[in-house]
């Protein structure tokens, strides 16, 4: 789905679409759940929701919802959209949604009025991919600030991988993983302004 909307430049109204997976079993668990699904389908962003806090905002466990491995939610993240309030739930479906209903919900979100935004408060990680035996991705942050790229195999203990200085262009981060790690998480934090 990420590739489908990326190839089309967003939804029917040109709004970028971001697909986020929720790992309900917790990172590092040998469940074969969301992380395995992400590897097989190219899902680029997976969030740890092992306490089901996010899931239960959209699905009721009392009604048996949110118990399947395929629960879908469409949120509008567009400020000042004429079609929906920001963060409005546009669509929810627990277990096997209709693809046409899902696309219709995504395509119903319209662009908002132009807004002058300040530089991003948090850096952005994009375009993660394998190139041979290396994993690489791009990092973009507010120009003139430092940043830290950290890695983890369990989501609890983080190790500094690289310190960077954000400029006008994104920075390419390359990690020669080899066969030593089956799952590796990365995070990017913004630091102080560079003098």
C-alpha positions in Angstrom: 0.0 0.0 0.0 2.9 2.4 0.7 4.3 1.8 -2.8 0.8 2.1 -4.4 0.3 5.6 -2.9 4.0 6.6 -3.3 3.8 5.8 -7.1 0.7 7.9 -7.4 2.0 10.9 -5.4 -0.4 10.4 -2.5 -4.1 9.8 -2.4 -6.6 11.0 -5.1 -6.1 14.6 -3.7 -2.3 14.4 -3.6 -2.1 13.9 0.2 0.9 11.7 1.2 -0.2 8.4 2.8 1.8 6.8 5.6 1.2 3.2 6.7 2.1 2.4 10.3 2.2 -1.1 11.7 1.5 -1.8 15.4 3.6 -4.5 17.0 1.1 -5.9 19.5 3.4 -8.7 20.9 6.4 -6.4 21.7 9.7 -6.1 19.8 12.0 -9.0 20.2 9.2 -11.5 20.8 9.4 -14.6 18.5 5.8 -14.2 17.4 6.3 -13.9 13.7 3.8 -11.1 13.9 4.0 -7.5 12.7 7.8 -7.3 12.3 7.7 -10.4 10.1 4.8 -9.0 8.1 6.7 -5.7 7.8 9.7 -7.5 6.4 7.6 -9.4 3.8 5.5 -6.5 2.7 7.9 -3.6 2.9 6.1 -1.8 5.7 8.5 0.9 6.7 7.2 2.1 10.1 6.3 -0.2 13.0 5.4 1.1 16.5 5.7 -0.9 19.7 2.2 -1.3 21.1 2.7 -4.3 23.3 0.5 -2.7 26.0 -2.2 -2.2 23.4 -2.7 1.4 24.4 -2.9 2.6 20.8 -5.0 -0.3 19.6 -7.6 0.2 22.3 -8.1 3.8 21.3 -9.7 2.5 18.1 -11.0 -1.0 18.9 -13.0 -2.4 21.8 -11.7 -5.6 23.3 -15.2 -6.1 25.0 -16.7 -6.4 21.5 -13.9 -8.8 20.3 -12.3 -6.1 18.2 -8.6 -5.6 17.9 -7.9 -9.3 18.5 -7.0 -10.2 14.9 -3.7 -9.7 13.2 -5.3 -7.3 10.7 -6.9 -4.3 12.3 -7.0 -1.2 10.1 -7.5 2.5 11.0 -7.5 5.5 8.6 -6.8 8.8 10.3 -6.7 12.3 8.8 -3.5 14.0 9.6 -4.1 17.0 7.4 -4.6 20.3 9.3 -7.5 22.5 8.1 -8.8 19.8 5.7 -12.3 20.7 4.4 -13.3 17.0 4.5 -12.3 15.9 8.0 -11.1 17.3 11.3 -7.4 16.7 12.0 -6.8 13.3 13.6 -10.5 12.3 12.9 -11.0 8.6 12.5 -12.1 8.2 8.9 -12.3 4.4 8.8 -11.8 1.4 11.1 -12.1 -2.3 10.4 -11.1 -5.3 12.4 -10.1 -8.3 10.2 -10.0 -8.3 6.4 -11.2 -4.9 5.3 -12.6 -4.3 1.8 -9.8 -2.8 -0.3 -12.2 -0.5 -2.1 -13.6 0.8 1.2 -10.1 1.3 2.5 -9.1 3.2 -0.6 -12.3 5.2 -0.6 -11.6 6.3 3.0 -8.0 7.3 2.2 -9.0 9.1 -1.0 -11.8 11.0 0.8 -9.2 13.1 2.7 -8.7 16.5 1.1 -5.9 19.0 1.3 -6.1 21.8 3.8 -5.3 25.4 3.4 -1.6 26.1 3.0 0.1 26.6 6.3 3.6 28.1 6.9 5.3 25.5 9.1 8.4 26.0 11.2 11.3 23.6 10.6 10.5 20.0 11.8 10.7 19.6 15.5 11.8 16.0 15.0 14.1 14.6 12.3 12.6 12.4 9.6 13.9 9.0 8.6 13.0 8.0 5.0 13.5 5.5 2.2 14.8 2.5 4.2 16.1 -0.2 1.9 18.6 -3.0 1.5 21.5 -2.5 -1.0 23.3 -5.8 -1.2 24.5 -6.7 2.3 23.9 -3.1 3.6 20.8 -1.5 5.1 20.5 2.2 4.4 18.1 5.1 4.9 18.1 8.9 4.7 17.8 11.3 7.6 16.6 15.0 7.4 16.4 17.4 10.3 16.2 21.1 10.9 19.2 22.8 9.3 21.8 23.9 11.8 21.0 21.3 14.4 22.9 18.2 15.5 21.4 14.7 15.6 22.0 11.2 16.9 21.3 8.0 15.1 20.9 5.1 17.5 20.3 1.4 17.0 18.7 -1.3 19.0 17.9 -5.0 18.7 15.2 -5.0 21.3 13.7 -1.5 21.5 14.9 -1.1 25.1 18.7 -0.6 25.0 19.9 2.0 22.4 23.5 2.4 21.1 24.9 5.4 19.4 25.5 4.6 15.7 26.3 8.0 14.3 26.3 11.7 15.2 25.3 14.0 12.4 24.9 17.7 11.6 21.7 18.5 9.7 22.0 20.7 6.6 19.9 21.6 3.6 20.3 18.0 2.2 19.3 14.7 3.8 22.2 12.5 5.2 22.6 8.9 4.0 23.1 6.4 6.8 24.5 3.0 5.9 24.7 0.0 8.2 26.6 -3.1 7.0 24.4 -5.6 8.9 25.5 -8.8 7.2 23.9 -11.9 8.6 24.5 -11.0 12.3 21.1 -9.4 13.2 17.7 -10.4 12.1 15.9 -7.3 13.4 17.5 -3.9 14.1 15.6 -0.8 15.1 16.8 2.7 14.4 15.8 6.0 15.9 17.0 9.6 15.2 16.9 12.4 17.8 17.6 16.0 17.3 20.2 17.8 19.5 21.3 21.3 20.0 21.8 24.1 17.5 25.3 23.9 16.0 27.2 27.1 16.7 
